[in-house]
C-alpha cells in the first residue's frame, strides 16, 4: 500500500482526502488482548484511543510520512460514542507547520464523522519532523498547553471503569 503513495512535505492547510474507517469487534479484541486488556470493558463501543492511530494513518494515506517523526502532543475528544462495526468518514488537514531548531513541528487535526456528518471523534496531534541536517541541534519549540479537558459525560448504560 505505501509503495503507491506519493510522499510530500507537510504544508500548512493541506487537506486530506476523505476516507472511510471501521473498527470491528474482532480488531478491538485482538489489539486490546495484546495489551492484556479485556475488550468487554468497552461493551459494544470502540475504545476511543483507536482513533489516534487511525488519525495518523489518515495522514500517511495522504502522503504525509510519519517515519522518524516524534509524537509530541496528542489530544482526543469524543463527541459521541462509536459502535463497533460503525463506519465513520475520516477527514483532516495540516493546521500548522513551524520551523524549530531540530526541524519542523506539524500540527494536524483529524476528525471522524458519522454518515449524517456529525463529528464523533476529533484527534489533534503535534509531531516533530526532524531535519537530518540539524542533527545535534536541540529544541522543538515552546512547550504546548495542557490538553486535558474535564467535562461531565452522561452514561446511559452501566459501565466498568478501566484502571491504568
C-alpha positions as CSV (number, residue, x, y, z in Angstrom):
1,X,0.0,0.0,0.0
2,X,2.6,2.6,1.0
3,X,4.6,1.9,-2.2
4,X,1.8,3.5,-4.2
5,X,1.7,6.7,-2.0
6,X,3.1,9.9,-3.4
7,X,5.0,11.3,-0.4
8,X,5.0,15.1,0.2
9,X,6.4,17.5,2.7
10,X,3.8,18.6,5.2
11,X,2.4,22.1,4.3
12,X,0.1,24.2,6.2
13,X,-3.5,24.0,5.0
14,X,-3.1,20.7,3.2
15,X,-6.4,18.8,3.3
16,X,-6.7,15.1,3.5
17,X,-9.0,13.2,1.1
18,X,-12.0,11.8,2.9
19,X,-11.9,8.1,3.6
20,X,-14.0,5.5,5.5
21,X,-12.8,3.6,8.6
22,X,-14.4,0.9,10.7
23,X,-13.2,-0.7,13.9
24,X,-14.6,-4.2,14.2
25,X,-15.2,-6.2,17.4
26,X,-12.5,-8.7,16.2
27,X,-9.9,-5.9,15.7
28,X,-10.7,-4.4,19.1
29,X,-10.5,-7.8,20.9
30,X,-7.2,-8.6,19.2
31,X,-5.5,-5.3,19.9
32,X,-6.7,-4.8,23.4
33,X,-6.0,-8.5,24.2
34,X,-2.4,-8.0,23.0
35,X,-2.2,-5.3,25.7
36,X,-3.7,-7.6,28.3
37,X,-6.9,-5.7,28.4
38,X,-10.4,-7.2,28.4
39,X,-12.4,-5.8,25.4
40,X,-15.6,-6.3,27.4
41,X,-14.7,-3.1,29.3
42,X,-16.0,-1.1,26.3
43,X,-19.0,-3.3,25.6
44,X,-20.4,-2.6,22.2
45,X,-18.4,0.6,21.8
46,X,-15.0,1.4,20.3
47,X,-12.1,2.3,22.6
48,X,-11.6,5.9,21.6
49,X,-7.9,5.5,21.6
50,X,-8.1,3.6,18.4
51,X,-8.7,6.9,16.6
52,X,-5.2,8.1,17.5
53,X,-3.6,5.5,15.1
54,X,-6.4,5.9,12.6
55,X,-5.7,9.7,12.5
56,X,-2.0,9.1,11.9
57,X,-2.9,6.7,9.1
58,X,-5.2,9.3,7.5
59,X,-2.1,11.5,7.1
60,X,0.0,8.6,5.8
61,X,-2.7,7.7,3.3
62,X,-2.5,11.3,2.0
63,X,1.3,11.2,1.6
64,X,2.4,12.7,4.9
65,X,5.1,10.3,6.2
66,X,5.2,9.5,10.0
67,X,8.6,7.8,9.5
68,X,11.0,9.1,12.1
69,X,8.6,11.6,13.5
70,X,8.3,12.2,17.2
71,X,4.8,12.4,18.7
72,X,4.9,15.4,21.0
73,X,1.3,16.0,21.8
74,X,-2.0,14.2,21.2
75,X,-5.5,15.2,22.1
76,X,-8.6,13.1,21.6
77,X,-12.1,14.4,22.0
78,X,-15.1,12.0,21.9
79,X,-18.2,13.9,20.8
80,X,-20.3,10.7,20.9
81,X,-19.6,7.0,21.4
82,X,-18.9,4.9,18.4
83,X,-20.4,1.5,18.0
84,X,-18.1,-1.4,17.0
85,X,-18.6,-2.0,13.2
86,X,-19.9,1.5,12.7
87,X,-18.5,3.2,9.5
88,X,-17.1,6.7,10.0
89,X,-15.8,9.2,7.4
90,X,-12.3,10.4,8.3
91,X,-11.3,13.9,7.3
92,X,-8.5,16.2,8.3
93,X,-5.8,18.8,7.4
94,X,-2.5,20.2,8.5
95,X,-3.2,23.2,10.7
96,X,0.3,24.5,11.1
97,X,3.9,23.8,10.2
98,X,6.5,25.5,12.3
99,X,10.3,25.7,11.9
100,X,12.1,24.7,15.1
101,X,15.8,24.2,15.9
102,X,15.6,20.4,15.2
103,X,13.3,20.5,12.1
104,X,9.6,21.2,11.9
105,X,6.6,20.7,14.1
106,X,3.5,19.6,12.3
107,X,0.0,20.2,13.8
108,X,-2.8,18.2,12.3
109,X,-6.4,17.9,13.1
110,X,-8.3,14.7,12.0
111,X,-11.9,14.1,12.7
112,X,-14.3,11.2,12.3
113,X,-17.9,11.8,11.2
114,X,-21.0,9.6,11.2
115,X,-22.8,9.1,7.9
116,X,-25.0,12.1,8.7
117,X,-22.0,14.4,9.1
118,X,-21.9,14.7,12.9
119,X,-18.5,14.6,14.5
120,X,-17.9,11.5,16.7
121,X,-14.2,11.9,17.4
122,X,-11.6,14.7,16.9
123,X,-7.9,13.7,17.1
124,X,-5.4,16.6,17.1
125,X,-1.7,16.0,17.1
126,X,1.7,17.8,17.1
127,X,4.7,15.9,15.9
128,X,8.3,16.8,15.4
129,X,9.7,16.0,11.9
130,X,13.4,16.1,12.5
131,X,15.7,17.5,9.8
132,X,18.8,15.3,9.4
133,X,20.9,18.4,8.5
134,X,20.2,19.7,12.1
135,X,21.5,16.7,14.0
136,X,22.9,17.8,17.3
137,X,20.6,20.9,17.5
138,X,18.3,21.0,20.5
139,X,14.7,22.2,20.9
140,X,11.3,21.5,19.3
141,X,9.7,24.8,20.1
142,X,7.7,26.1,23.1
143,X,6.0,23.7,25.4
144,X,2.4,23.1,24.4
145,X,-0.5,24.0,26.7
146,X,-2.0,21.1,28.6
147,X,-4.7,19.2,26.7
148,X,-6.7,17.5,29.5
149,X,-10.2,18.9,29.3
150,X,-12.6,18.0,32.0
151,X,-16.3,17.7,31.2
152,X,-19.3,15.8,32.6
153,X,-20.4,12.9,30.5
154,X,-23.8,11.3,30.9
155,X,-23.5,7.5,30.5
156,X,-26.9,5.8,29.8
157,X,-25.6,2.2,30.2
158,X,-23.8,0.7,33.1
159,X,-20.0,1.0,32.6
160,X,-17.0,-0.6,34.2
161,X,-14.1,1.8,34.8
162,X,-10.7,0.9,33.5
163,X,-7.8,1.4,35.9
164,X,-4.4,2.1,34.5
